[in-house]
Amino acid sequence: MIESLTAQPTPDEAAREFGRLVRHHRTRIGLTQRELADFSTVSVRAIRNLEQGRATRPRQNTVELIAEGLRLGPKARAALESAAQLGRSGWPLKADYEERPPRPPGTAEPLIGRGPQSAALTAELAGGHERLAHVVGLSGVGKTRFALEVAARLHADADFPVLWAPRRAAHVEYVLDDGAEGLAPLVRRCANALFGAPAERDGRAELASLVGDGPALLVLDGADGRSPHPETVDRLLHDCPRLRLLIASPAPFGLPRERVFLLEPLPLPEPRDAADAAALERVPSAALLLHHVRRIRPGYTPAPDELGTLARICTLLDGLPSALRAAASWLLVYDLETLHACLADGPESLLGQLAAADGDCPLPAALAALPGRLRAPAGRLLSDLCDLDGDFGLADVMALTGGDLSDSGRMVRELMLSGAVRAVHGGGQARFAVLNVLRAALRPRAATAAGLPRQLPQIAAPRVSHGGHEHEHGH
């Protein structure tokens, strides 16, 4: 059972009491701050900050070194340690955290086709170039699984303890290790404090007391439709100078220094990929679909005449990981051609099967709710774009809205960050496309089999820049 971490007095009051005791014992035996620093091996700056009450989170070994440097007896040492404990994490919890830094949750869900992006974001966080990273994208695109990968890399490569705070039910199954389970209530209180829950207002200070000036990664998986308070986030990052904050949610918050990292659906097959089984396996969306197919049909190897069908299913489902997983589960009862025919048969069949195939699949509800999260101009533009056939460019947006290039660019950017559209590169000017599944959801009566692609598009497969790195086929 976790000890209470909200003991009185407050952290600031406790810091002043601890500093007063250090100064009292130092002057009693006639030591300067420099001499105490030499005896204890604690820096002069740290001792000065502690005595002035500016450092509210003395580490356990720092307190022990100062007690040794002051040559304190058992009673005085106990009083000093007691003062250090007030208003902060209890020693047992903090000692366990420092001895066994919590690992990221484990998962059996594969991560395919995200290697360059996860490596890029890990490097930014590890190097301190970014301290607040926000992974955004459509529900079902794999934000939770991506955050798990970044957390695992940061833990393995840079020894960052990982504090995981789920803000909603996860659609990727994962398991916390024992250390993380023990810290879960504290981490939850901090997450609630960031989002403004009055009953959890001390949670930020508790987590700051635990982490101190050591490295750590706090992951907020989901946001329940709310944005965190900028002041609270800023205070947490200030109090924990080596803490990194990683958020996964549908849309940016607009926080100061927020690094928005767009996670798009996986790249789609090109026409030439459908003629070569090895080439198709190297396309991330097809590789993920085949992984899930083989969980249903172990050892499955596609026949030559099935390659085109697999490629078209990936295109119909936009390379969206949750949709590919849900569709593959229907191969328990359908053959591949029947599955493709059902997916291409119209929006009701498409979305209904995705929901039924996986009871907690978030896609149908998320697609229906997406326009309501957009600003009115972008929402109207999305509606107009759903009436267009094929892809579109900024010139098309200007014609639809009557706006200038700058306004059109801002609206397309908002649609991209929401996950409603994706970039398609076929040479020349930038082109974009509304996701097939979204078009079907927003035009349930107008969208028919003819409106959804039964054949592969005759354009180059999307290669979208993520975090400054070009995304290539392969996994």
NUKOL-449882 format. One line per 3 residues: number of its first residue (from 1); their letters; for each residue x, y, z of N, C-alpha, C. Coordinates in steps of 0.2 Angstrom, whole numbers. Each point is the difference from the previous one (the first is absolute). Layout:
NUKOL-449882
NUM) a) X/Y/Z/X/Y/Z/X/Y/Z ~ ... $
end
This chain:
NUKOL-449882
1) mie) 4/-6/0/-4/6/0/4/6/0 ~ -1/5/-4/4/6/-1/-2/5/6 ~ 6/3/3/-1/5/5/-3/6/-2 $
4) slt) -3/4/4/-3/6/-1/6/5/-2 ~ -1/4/-6/5/4/-2/-2/7/1 ~ -5/1/4/-3/7/0/0/3/7 $
7) aqp) 5/-2/4/1/2/7/1/7/1 ~ -2/3/5/1/7/2/7/1/3 ~ 3/5/0/-1/6/-4/1/0/-7 $
10) tpd) -1/5/-4/0/0/-7/8/-1/-2 ~ 1/-2/-6/7/0/-2/4/6/1 ~ -2/6/-1/4/6/1/1/1/7 $
13) eaa) -5/-1/5/1/0/7/5/-5/2 ~ 0/-6/-2/5/-5/2/7/1/-3 ~ 0/3/-6/7/2/-2/3/5/4 $
16) ref) -4/5/3/3/5/4/2/-3/7 ~ -4/-5/2/2/-3/7/7/-4/-1 ~ 0/-4/-6/6/-3/-1/6/4/-1 $
19) grl) -1/6/-3/6/4/-1/2/4/6 ~ -5/1/4/2/3/7/4/-5/4 ~ -2/-6/0/4/-5/4/7/0/-2 $
22) vrh) 1/-1/-7/7/0/-3/4/6/2 ~ -3/6/-1/4/6/2/1/0/8 ~ -5/-2/4/1/0/7/6/-5/2 $
25) hrt) 0/-6/-3/6/-4/2/7/2/-3 ~ -1/3/-6/7/2/-3/3/6/4 ~ -4/5/2/2/6/4/2/-2/7 $
28) rig) -3/-5/3/1/-3/6/7/-2/1 ~ 2/-4/-5/7/-3/0/5/5/-3 ~ -2/6/-3/5/4/-3/2/-1/-7 $
31) ltq) -4/-3/-4/2/-2/-7/-3/5/-5 ~ 4/2/-5/-3/4/-5/-3/-5/-5 ~ -4/3/-5/-3/-4/-5/5/-4/-4 $
34) rel) 5/4/-1/6/-3/-4/3/-6/4 ~ 1/0/6/3/-5/4/-5/-6/1 ~ -7/2/0/-5/-6/1/0/-3/-7 $
37) adf) 1/3/-5/0/-3/-7/6/-4/-1 ~ 6/2/3/6/-5/-1/-1/-6/5 ~ -3/1/6/-1/-6/4/-5/-5/-3 $
40) stv) -5/3/-3/-6/-4/-2/0/-3/-7 ~ 4/4/-4/1/-1/-7/-7/2/-4 ~ -4/4/4/-6/3/-4/2/7/-2 $
43) svr) -2/2/-6/3/7/-2/-3/6/4 ~ 4/5/0/-1/6/4/-7/3/-3 ~ -1/0/-6/-6/2/-3/-6/-4/3 $
46) air) 0/-6/0/-5/-4/3/-1/1/7 ~ 5/1/4/-1/2/7/-3/6/1 ~ 2/5/-4/-3/7/1/-7/0/-2 $
49) nle) -2/-4/-5/-7/0/-2/-4/-4/5 ~ 3/-5/3/-4/-4/6/-1/5/6 ~ 5/3/2/0/5/6/-5/5/-2 $
52) qgr) -1/3/-6/-5/5/-1/-7/-2/-2 ~ -1/-7/0/-6/-3/-1/-2/0/-7 ~ 5/1/-5/-2/1/-7/0/-7/-3 $
55) atr) 3/-5/3/0/-7/-2/-5/-4/4 ~ -5/-2/-3/-6/-3/4/1/-8/0 ~ 5/-3/-4/0/-7/-1/7/-3/1 $
58) prq) 2/1/6/7/-3/1/0/-8/0 ~ 4/-3/-4/1/-7/-1/2/-3/6 ~ -2/-6/1/2/-4/6/7/0/2 $
61) ntv) 4/-2/-6/7/0/1/3/7/2 ~ -3/5/-3/3/7/2/-1/2/7 ~ -6/-2/3/-1/1/7/5/-4/4 $
64) eli) 1/-6/-2/5/-5/4/7/3/0 ~ 2/3/-6/7/3/-1/0/6/5 ~ -5/4/0/0/6/4/0/-2/7 $
67) aeg) -3/-5/2/0/-2/7/7/-2/2 ~ 3/-4/-5/7/-2/2/5/6/0 ~ -1/5/-4/4/5/0/0/5/6 $
70) lrl) -6/0/3/-2/3/6/2/-4/6 ~ 2/-6/0/2/-5/5/-6/0/5 ~ -6/-1/-2/-6/0/4/-1/-6/4 $
73) gpk) -2/0/6/-2/-6/4/-6/-3/-2 ~ -2/-6/2/-6/-3/-2/-6/4/1 ~ -1/4/5/-6/4/1/-1/6/-4 $
76) ara) 6/3/-1/0/6/-5/-1/-2/-7 ~ 3/-6/-2/-1/-3/-7/-7/-2/-1 ~ -3/-3/5/-7/-2/-1/-5/6/-1 $
79) ale) 2/6/4/-4/6/-1/1/3/-7 ~ 6/0/-3/2/2/-6/-4/-4/-6 ~ 0/-6/1/-3/-5/-5/-8/1/0 $
82) saa) -2/1/6/-7/1/1/-3/7/-3 ~ 4/5/0/-1/6/-3/0/-1/-7 ~ 5/-4/-3/0/-1/-7/-6/-3/-3 $
85) qlg) -3/-5/4/-6/-4/-2/-6/4/0 ~ -1/6/4/-6/3/0/-2/3/-6 ~ -6/0/-2/-3/3/-7/3/-3/-6 $
88) rsg) 3/-6/1/3/-4/-6/-1/-7/0 ~ 2/-4/-5/-1/-7/0/3/-3/6 ~ -3/-5/3/3/-4/5/7/-3/-2 $
91) wpl) 4/-1/4/7/-3/-1/-1/-7/-4 ~ -5/-5/3/0/-6/-3/-2/0/-7 ~ -5/4/-2/-2/1/-7/5/3/-4 $
94) kad) 4/5/2/5/3/-4/6/-4/-1 ~ 2/-4/6/5/-4/-1/-1/-6/-4 ~ -6/-3/-1/-2/-5/-4/1/3/-7 $
97) yee) -3/6/-1/0/3/-7/7/1/-3 ~ 5/2/5/7/1/-2/4/-7/-1 ~ -2/-5/4/3/-6/-1/-2/-4/-6 $
100) rpp) -7/0/-1/-3/-3/-6/-4/4/-4 ~ 4/4/-4/-4/5/-4/-6/-4/-5 ~ -6/3/0/-5/-4/-3/1/0/-8 $
103) rpp) -1/-6/-2/0/-1/-7/-6/2/-4 ~ 0/1/-7/-6/1/-3/-4/-6/0 ~ -7/1/-2/-4/-6/0/2/-5/-6 $
106) gta) -1/-6/1/1/-5/-5/-6/-1/-4 ~ 1/-2/-7/-6/-2/-4/3/-5/-5 ~ -5/-4/-3/1/-5/-5/-2/3/-7 $
109) epl) -3/6/0/-2/3/-6/6/2/-4 ~ 0/-2/-6/6/2/-4/0/7/-2 ~ 6/3/-1/1/7/-3/3/-1/-7 $
112) igr) -3/1/-5/2/-1/-7/0/7/-4 ~ 6/1/-3/0/6/-4/1/7/3 ~ 2/0/7/0/6/3/7/1/3 $
115) gpq) 5/-4/-2/7/1/2/3/7/-1 ~ 0/3/-5/3/6/-1/-3/6/5 ~ -7/-1/0/-3/6/4/2/-1/8 $
118) saa) -1/-7/2/1/-1/7/8/2/2 ~ 4/-2/-5/7/2/2/1/7/0 ~ -3/4/-5/1/7/0/-3/3/7 $
121) lta) -6/-2/2/-3/4/6/4/-2/6 ~ 3/-7/0/4/-2/6/6/5/1 ~ 3/1/-6/6/4/0/-1/7/2 $
124) ela) -6/3/-2/-1/7/2/-1/0/8 ~ -4/-5/3/-1/0/7/6/-2/4 ~ 4/-4/-2/6/-2/3/5/5/0 $
127) ggh) 1/4/-5/4/5/0/-2/7/3 ~ -6/0/2/-3/6/3/-2/6/-5 ~ 1/-2/-6/-3/5/-5/-7/1/1 $
130) erl) -4/-5/2/-7/1/1/-1/-3/7 ~ -4/3/4/-2/-2/6/-8/-2/1 ~ -4/3/-5/-7/-1/0/-2/-2/-7 $
133) ahv) -1/-6/-1/-1/-3/-7/-8/-3/0 ~ -3/2/-5/-7/-2/0/-1/-4/-7 ~ -2/-6/1/-1/-4/-6/-8/0/-2 $
136) vgl) -1/3/-6/-7/1/-2/-2/-4/-6 ~ -7/-1/-1/-2/-4/-6/-7/-3/2 ~ -3/-3/-6/-6/-3/1/0/-6/5 $
139) sgv) -6/-1/3/-1/-5/5/1/-7/-5 ~ 4/-4/3/1/-7/-4/7/1/-4 ~ 3/5/0/6/1/-4/6/-3/4 $
142) gkt) 0/-2/6/5/-3/4/4/4/4 ~ -3/6/3/4/4/4/2/-3/7 ~ -4/-4/3/2/-3/6/6/-5/-1 $
145) rfa) -1/-4/-6/6/-5/-1/6/4/-2 ~ -1/6/-3/6/4/-2/3/3/6 ~ -4/2/5/3/3/6/3/-6/4 $
148) lev) -2/-6/0/3/-5/4/7/-2/-3 ~ 1/1/-7/6/-1/-3/5/5/2 ~ -2/7/0/4/5/1/3/-1/8 $
151) aar) -5/-1/4/2/-1/7/5/-6/1 ~ -1/-5/-4/4/-6/1/7/2/-2 ~ 1/3/-6/6/3/-2/4/4/4 $
154) lha) -4/5/3/3/5/5/2/-4/6 ~ -4/-5/2/2/-3/6/7/-4/-1 ~ 0/-4/-6/6/-4/-1/6/4/-2 $
157) dad) -1/5/-4/6/4/-3/2/5/5 ~ -4/3/4/2/6/4/-2/-1/8 ~ -2/-6/2/-1/-2/7/-6/5/3 $
160) fpv) -5/2/-4/-5/4/3/-5/-5/3 ~ -2/2/7/-5/-4/3/-7/3/-4 ~ -5/-5/-1/-6/2/-3/-6/0/4 $
163) lwa) -3/5/1/-6/1/4/-6/0/-5 ~ -5/-5/0/-5/0/-5/-7/2/3 ~ -3/4/-3/-6/3/2/-6/-1/-5 $
166) prr) -4/-5/0/-5/-1/-5/-6/5/2 ~ -2/4/-5/-6/5/1/-6/-3/-3 ~ 0/-6/-3/-6/-3/-3/1/-7/-1 $
169) aah) -5/-4/-2/1/-7/-1/5/-1/-6 ~ 5/-4/1/5/-1/-6/-3/-6/-5 ~ 1/1/-6/-1/-5/-5/6/-4/-2 $
172) vey) 5/1/3/6/-4/0/1/-3/7 ~ 0/-7/0/1/-3/7/7/1/2 ~ 1/2/6/7/0/3/0/-2/7 $
175) vld) 5/-1/3/1/-2/7/5/4/4 ~ -2/3/5/5/4/4/4/-5/4 ~ 7/1/1/4/-4/5/-2/2/7 $
178) dga) 3/-4/5/-2/0/7/2/7/2 ~ 6/3/-2/2/7/3/-5/5/-3 ~ -2/0/-6/-5/5/-3/-7/-1/3 $
181) egl) -2/-6/2/-6/-1/3/0/3/7 ~ 5/0/4/0/3/6/0/7/0 ~ 3/3/-5/0/7/-1/-7/3/-4 $
184) apl) -4/-4/-2/-6/2/-4/-4/5/3 ~ -2/-1/7/-4/5/3/3/7/0 ~ 6/0/1/4/7/0/0/3/-7 $
187) vrr) 1/-4/-5/1/2/-6/-7/3/-3 ~ -5/-4/2/-7/2/-1/-2/7/3 ~ 2/1/6/-1/6/3/3/6/-3 $
190) can) 6/-1/-2/4/5/-4/-4/2/-7 ~ -2/-6/-3/-3/1/-7/-7/4/1 ~ -3/-2/6/-7/4/1/2/7/2 $
193) alf) 5/1/4/2/7/1/2/4/-6 ~ 3/-3/-5/1/4/-6/-6/2/-4 ~ -5/-4/1/-6/2/-4/-5/3/5 $
196) gap) 2/2/6/-4/5/4/-5/-3/5 ~ 1/-7/1/-5/-2/5/2/2/7 ~ -5/4/3/1/3/7/3/-4/5 $
199) aer) -3/-6/0/1/-5/6/7/-3/-1 ~ 4/1/-6/6/-3/-1/5/6/0 ~ -1/6/2/4/6/-1/8/-1/3 $
202) dgr) 0/-5/5/7/-1/2/4/-6/-4 ~ -3/-2/-5/3/-6/-4/6/2/-3 ~ 0/7/-3/6/2/-3/6/0/4 $
205) ael) -1/3/6/6/1/5/2/-7/2 ~ -5/-5/1/3/-7/2/4/-3/-5 ~ -2/1/-6/4/-3/-6/7/4/0 $
208) asl) 0/6/1/6/4/0/5/-2/5 ~ -3/-2/6/4/-2/6/3/-7/-2 ~ -4/-4/-3/3/-7/-2/5/1/-5 $
211) vgd) -1/3/-5/5/0/-6/6/5/2 ~ -1/5/3/6/5/2/3/2/-6 ~ 7/0/0/3/3/-6/3/-6/-4 $
214) gpa) -3/-6/1/3/-5/-5/-4/-1/-6 ~ 2/-4/-5/-4/-1/-6/-6/-4/1 ~ -5/2/-4/-6/-4/0/-4/1/-6 $
217) llv) -5/-4/-2/-5/1/-5/-7/-1/3 ~ -4/5/-1/-7/-1/2/-4/0/-6 ~ -4/-5/-1/-4/-1/-6/-7/0/2 $
220) ldg) -4/5/-3/-7/1/1/-3/-3/-7 ~ -3/-6/1/-3/-3/-6/-8/2/0 ~ -1/5/-4/-7/2/-1/-1/6/5 $
223) adg) -6/4/-2/-1/6/3/-7/1/2 ~ -5/-5/-1/-7/1/1/-3/6/-2 ~ 3/3/-6/-3/6/-3/2/6/3 $
226) rsp) 4/0/6/2/6/3/7/2/-1 ~ 2/6/1/7/2/-1/3/1/7 ~ 6/-1/1/3/1/7/1/7/1 $
229) hpe) 1/3/6/1/7/2/7/1/-2 ~ 1/5/-4/7/2/-2/5/2/6 ~ -3/3/5/4/2/6/2/-6/4 $
232) tvd) -4/-5/1/1/-6/3/6/-4/-3 ~ -1/-1/-7/5/-3/-4/7/3/1 ~ 0/7/-1/6/4/0/3/-1/7 $
235) rll) -4/0/5/3/-1/7/3/-7/1 ~ -3/-5/-2/2/-7/0/7/0/-3 ~ 1/2/-6/6/0/-4/5/4/3 $
238) hdc) -2/6/3/5/4/4/3/-4/6 ~ -5/-3/4/2/-3/6/4/-6/-1 ~ -1/-3/-6/4/-7/-2/4/2/-6 $
241) prl) 6/3/0/3/2/-6/2/-5/-5 ~ 0/-7/2/2/-5/-5/-6/-4/-2 ~ -6/2/2/-6/-4/-1/-2/2/-8 $
244) rll) -2/-6/-3/-3/1/-7/-7/-2/1 ~ -5/4/-4/-7/-2/0/-2/-2/-7 ~ -3/-6/-1/-2/-2/-6/-7/-1/0 $
247) ias) -4/3/-4/-8/-1/0/-2/-3/-7 ~ -5/-4/1/-3/-3/-6/-7/2/0 ~ -3/4/-5/-7/1/0/-2/2/-7 $
250) pap) -6/1/-1/-2/2/-7/2/6/-3 ~ 1/6/4/1/6/-3/5/4/4 ~ 4/5/-3/4/4/4/-3/4/6 $
253) fgl) 3/2/5/-2/4/6/1/7/-1 ~ 5/2/-4/2/7/-1/4/2/6 ~ 4/-4/4/4/2/6/6/3/-2 $
256) pre) 3/4/4/7/3/-2/5/-6/0 ~ 4/1/-5/6/-5/-2/-3/-7/-1 ~ -6/-1/-2/-3/-6/-2/2/-2/-7 $
259) rvf) 4/-6/0/2/-3/-6/-5/-5/-3 ~ -4/3/-5/-5/-5/-3/3/-4/-5 ~ -1/-7/1/2/-5/-4/-6/-4/-3 $
262) lle) -1/1/-7/-5/-3/-3/1/-7/-2 ~ -4/-5/2/0/-7/-2/-5/-1/-5 ~ 2/-1/-6/-5/-2/-5/-1/-7/-1 $
265) plp) -5/-2/-4/-1/-7/-1/6/-3/-4 ~ 1/-7/0/6/-3/-3/0/1/-8 ~ 6/0/-3/0/1/-7/-4/-6/-4 $
268) lpe) -2/2/-5/-5/-5/-4/4/-3/-6 ~ -2/-6/-2/3/-3/-6/0/4/-6 ~ 5/0/-5/0/2/-6/-3/-5/-5 $
271) prd) -2/2/-6/-2/-6/-5/5/-5/-1 ~ 6/2/0/6/-5/-2/0/-5/6 ~ -1/2/6/1/-4/6/-5/-6/0 $
274) aad) -6/1/-3/-5/-6/-1/2/-5/-4 ~ 6/0/-4/2/-5/-4/6/-4/2 ~ 2/2/7/6/-4/3/-2/-1/7 $
277) aaa) 0/-6/2/-1/-1/7/5/3/5 ~ 6/-1/-2/5/3/4/0/7/1 ~ -2/4/-6/0/7/0/-6/2/5 $
280) ler) -6/-4/-1/-6/2/4/2/-1/8 ~ 3/-5/1/2/-1/8/4/6/2 ~ 4/4/-4/4/5/2/-4/7/1 $
283) vps) -6/0/-2/-5/6/1/-3/-1/7 ~ 1/5/4/-2/0/7/-7/-2/1 ~ -5/3/-4/-7/-1/1/-1/-8/-2 $
286) aal) 3/-2/-5/-1/-7/-2/3/-5/5 ~ 6/2/2/3/-4/5/-4/-1/7 ~ -3/6/2/-4/-1/6/-6/-4/-1 $
289) llh) -3/1/-6/-6/-4/-2/1/-7/0 ~ 6/-2/-3/2/-7/0/2/-3/6 ~ 3/4/5/1/-2/7/-7/-2/3 $
292) hvr) -5/4/-1/-6/-2/4/-4/-6/-4 ~ 1/0/-6/-3/-6/-4/3/-6/3 ~ 7/0/1/3/-6/2/-1/-2/7 $
295) rir) -3/5/4/-2/-2/7/-7/-4/-1 ~ -3/1/-5/-6/-4/-2/1/-6/-3 ~ 5/0/-5/2/-5/-4/7/-1/0 $
298) pgy) 3/-4/5/7/0/1/3/-3/-7 ~ 6/2/-1/3/-2/-6/-2/2/-7 ~ -5/5/0/-3/2/-6/5/3/-5 $
301) tpa) 0/-2/-6/4/3/-5/-5/2/-6 ~ 0/6/-2/-5/2/-5/2/-3/-7 ~ -6/-2/-3/1/-3/-7/1/6/-5 $
304) pde) 3/-1/-5/1/6/-5/-6/4/-2 ~ -6/-4/0/-6/4/-2/-3/3/6 ~ 3/0/6/-3/3/6/4/6/2 $
307) lgt) 5/2/-4/5/5/2/-4/7/-1 ~ -4/0/-6/-3/6/-2/-6/2/5 ~ -3/-6/3/-6/1/4/3/3/7 $
310) lar) 5/-3/2/3/2/7/2/8/-1 ~ 3/2/-6/2/7/-1/-6/4/0 ~ -5/-2/-3/-6/4/0/-4/1/7 $
313) ict) 1/-5/4/-3/0/7/4/5/4 ~ 7/0/-1/4/5/3/-3/7/-2 ~ -1/1/-6/-2/7/-3/-7/2/2 $
316) lld) -5/-5/0/-6/2/3/0/2/7 ~ 4/-3/4/1/2/7/5/5/2 ~ 3/3/-6/4/6/1/7/-2/4 $
319) glp) 1/-6/1/6/-2/4/-1/1/7 ~ -6/1/3/-1/1/7/1/-6/4 ~ 4/0/4/2/-6/4/-6/-4/3 $
322) sal) -4/4/4/-6/-3/3/-5/-3/-5 ~ -1/3/-6/-4/-2/-5/2/-7/-3 ~ 7/0/-1/3/-6/-3/-1/-6/5 $
325) raa) 1/2/6/0/-6/5/-7/-2/0 ~ -5/4/1/-7/-2/0/-2/-4/-6 ~ 2/3/-6/-2/-4/-6/3/-7/0 $
328) asw) 6/0/1/3/-7/0/-4/-5/5 ~ -3/2/5/-3/-4/5/-6/-4/-4 ~ -3/3/-5/-5/-3/-3/2/-6/-5 $
331) llv) 6/-1/-1/2/-6/-4/-1/-6/4 ~ -3/0/6/-2/-6/4/-6/-3/-4 ~ -4/5/-3/-6/-3/-4/0/2/-7 $
334) ydl) 4/5/-2/0/2/-8/6/-2/-3 ~ 0/-2/-6/6/0/-4/2/7/-2 ~ 6/1/-3/3/6/-2/-5/4/-4 $
337) etl) -2/-3/-6/-4/4/-5/-7/2/3 ~ -3/-4/5/-6/2/3/1/6/5 ~ 6/-1/3/1/6/5/1/6/-4 $
340) hac) 4/0/-6/1/6/-4/-7/3/-3 ~ -4/-5/-2/-7/2/-3/-4/4/6 ~ 0/-3/6/-4/3/5/3/7/2 $
343) lad) 7/1/0/3/6/2/-2/5/-6 ~ 0/-2/-6/-1/5/-5/-8/1/-2 ~ -4/-3/4/-7/0/-2/-4/6/2 $
346) gpe) 3/4/4/-4/6/3/2/1/7 ~ -2/7/2/3/2/7/-4/-4/5 ~ -6/-2/0/-3/-3/6/3/-7/1 $
349) sll) 1/-3/-6/4/-7/1/7/1/3 ~ 3/5/-3/7/1/2/1/2/7 ~ -4/5/3/1/2/7/-3/-5/4 $
352) gql) -5/-3/-2/-4/-5/5/5/-6/1 ~ 3/-2/-5/5/-6/1/6/2/4 ~ 2/6/-1/6/2/4/-2/0/8 $
355) aaa) -6/2/1/-2/1/7/-1/-7/3 ~ -4/-4/-4/-1/-7/2/6/-5/1 ~ 5/1/-4/5/-4/0/5/1/6 $
358) dgd) -1/6/3/4/1/6/-4/4/4 ~ -3/-2/6/-5/3/4/2/7/2 ~ 7/1/1/2/6/3/3/5/-6 $
361) cpl) -1/-2/-6/3/4/-5/-2/7/0 ~ 4/5/0/-2/7/1/-2/3/-6 ~ 1/-3/-6/0/3/-6/-7/3/-2 $
364) paa) -5/-3/0/-7/2/-2/-2/7/4 ~ 1/-1/7/-2/6/4/5/6/-1 ~ 6/-2/-1/5/6/-1/-1/3/-6 $
367) laa) -2/-3/-5/-1/3/-7/-6/4/0 ~ -5/-2/4/-7/4/0/1/6/4 ~ 5/0/5/1/6/4/5/5/-2 $
370) lpg) 4/-2/-5/5/4/-2/-2/7/-3 ~ -5/0/-4/-2/7/-2/-1/5/5 ~ -3/-3/6/-2/5/5/6/2/4 $
373) rlr) 6/-3/-1/6/3/3/4/5/-4 ~ -3/1/-6/4/5/-4/-4/7/0 ~ 4/5/-1/-2/7/-1/-5/0/-6 $
376) apa) -5/4/1/-6/0/-5/3/1/-7 ~ 5/4/-2/2/0/-7/3/-6/-2 ~ 4/-3/4/3/-7/-2/-5/-5/-1 $
379) grl) -5/0/5/-6/-5/0/-4/1/-7 ~ -1/6/-2/-4/1/-6/4/-2/-6 ~ 7/1/0/4/-2/-5/1/-8/-1 $
382) lsd) 0/-3/6/0/-7/0/-6/-3/-4 ~ -6/3/2/-6/-2/-3/0/0/-8 ~ 3/6/-2/0/1/-7/5/-5/-3 $
385) lcd) 6/-1/3/5/-4/-3/-3/-7/-1 ~ -4/-3/5/-3/-6/-1/-5/-1/-6 ~ -2/6/-3/-4/-1/-6/4/0/-6 $
388) ldg) 7/1/1/4/0/-6/3/-7/-1 ~ 1/-2/-7/3/-6/-1/8/1/0 ~ 3/-5/2/7/0/0/4/4/5 $
391) dfg) 6/2/-2/4/4/5/-1/8/-2 ~ 3/4/4/-1/7/-1/6/4/2 ~ 1/6/-3/6/4/2/-3/7/3 $
394) lad) 5/4/2/-2/6/3/-4/5/-5 ~ 1/-1/-6/-4/4/-5/-7/-2/0 ~ -1/-6/1/-7/-3/1/-3/3/6 $
397) vma) 4/0/6/-3/3/6/-2/7/-1 ~ 5/4/-3/-2/7/-1/-6/1/-4 ~ -1/-4/-5/-6/0/-4/-7/-1/4 $
400) ltg) 1/-5/4/-6/-2/4/-1/5/6 ~ 5/3/2/-1/5/6/0/7/-2 ~ 3/2/-5/0/7/-2/6/3/4 $
403) gdl) 4/-3/4/5/3/4/6/0/-4 ~ 5/3/3/7/1/-3/4/-7/2 ~ 6/1/-3/5/-6/1/1/-2/7 $
406) sds) 1/6/4/2/-1/7/-6/-3/4 ~ -6/3/-1/-6/-3/4/-1/-8/-2 ~ 1/-1/-7/-1/-7/-2/5/-5/3 $
409) grm) 6/3/0/6/-4/3/-2/-2/8 ~ -2/5/3/-2/-1/7/-5/-5/1 ~ -5/0/-4/-6/-5/1/2/-7/-2 $
412) vre) 4/0/-5/3/-7/-2/4/-3/5 ~ 4/5/3/4/-2/6/-4/-3/6 ~ -5/4/1/-5/-3/6/-3/-6/-2 $
415) lml) -2/-1/-6/-3/-7/-2/6/-5/0 ~ 6/1/-1/5/-5/0/1/-2/7 ~ 1/5/5/1/-1/7/-5/-4/3 $
418) sga) -6/1/-3/-6/-4/3/0/-7/-2 ~ 3/-2/-6/0/-6/-3/-5/-1/-5 ~ -3/5/-2/-5/0/-5/2/-1/-7 $
421) vra) 6/3/-1/3/-1/-7/7/-2/1 ~ 3/-3/-6/7/-2/0/3/3/-6 ~ 7/1/0/3/3/-6/2/-6/-5 $
424) vhg) -1/1/-6/2/-4/-5/4/3/-5 ~ 6/-3/-1/5/3/-4/1/-4/-7 ~ -2/4/-5/1/-3/-7/4/4/-4 $
427) ggq) 4/4/3/4/5/-4/-3/7/-1 ~ 4/5/-1/-3/7/-1/-3/2/7 ~ -6/4/0/-2/3/5/-3/-5/5 $
430) arf) 0/2/7/-3/-4/5/-7/-2/-1 ~ -2/-6/1/-7/-2/-1/-2/-4/6 ~ -7/0/2/-2/-3/6/-7/-4/-2 $
433) avl) -1/-4/5/-6/-4/-1/-4/-1/6 ~ -7/0/0/-4/-2/6/1/-7/1 ~ 0/-3/6/0/-7/1/-6/-3/-2 $
436) nvl) 1/-6/-3/-6/-3/-3/-5/-2/6 ~ 2/-2/5/-4/-2/6/-4/6/2 ~ 3/6/0/-3/6/3/-5/2/-5 $
439) raa) 2/0/-7/-5/2/-5/-7/-5/1 ~ 1/-6/1/-5/-5/1/-4/2/6 ~ 3/2/5/-4/2/6/-4/6/0 $
442) lrp) 3/5/-4/-3/6/0/-5/1/-6 ~ 0/-5/-5/-5/0/-5/-3/-7/-1 ~ -3/-2/6/-3/-7/0/-5/-2/-6 $
445) raa) -3/5/-2/-5/-2/-6/3/2/-7 ~ 4/5/0/3/2/-6/5/-5/-2 ~ 4/-2/5/6/-4/-2/-3/-7/-2 $
448) taa) 2/-3/-5/-2/-7/-3/6/-3/-2 ~ -1/-6/-2/6/-5/-2/4/4/-6 ~ -3/4/-4/3/3/-5/5/6/3 $
451) glp) -2/2/6/3/6/3/7/-2/4 ~ 0/-7/1/6/-2/3/5/-4/-5 ~ 6/0/1/5/-2/-5/0/-8/0 $
454) rql) -2/-3/-5/0/-7/-1/7/-2/-3 ~ 3/5/-4/7/-1/-3/5/5/4 ~ 6/-2/-1/5/4/3/1/7/-4 $
457) pqi) 1/5/4/1/7/-3/6/0/-4 ~ 0/4/-6/5/0/-4/5/6/2 ~ 2/0/6/4/6/2/5/-4/5 $
460) aap) 6/4/1/5/-3/4/-3/-1/7 ~ 2/-5/4/-2/-1/7/3/6/4 ~ -4/1/5/2/6/5/6/-1/3 $
463) rvs) 4/5/0/6/0/4/1/7/3 ~ -2/-1/7/-2/7/3/6/1/5 ~ 2/6/1/6/2/4/-3/0/7 $
466) hgg) 3/-3/5/-1/0/7/6/2/4 ~ -1/5/3/6/3/4/6/1/-4 ~ -1/2/-6/6/2/-4/3/-6/-3 $
469) heh) -3/-6/0/3/-6/-3/-5/-3/-5 ~ 2/-2/-6/-4/-3/-5/-2/-7/2 ~ -6/-1/-1/-2/-7/2/0/-5/-6 $
472) ehg) 4/-5/1/1/-5/-6/-4/-6/1 ~ -1/-4/-5/-3/-6/1/5/-5/4 ~ -3/-5/3/4/-4/4/-2/0/7 $
475) h) 3/-5/4/-2/0/7/5/-4/4 $
end
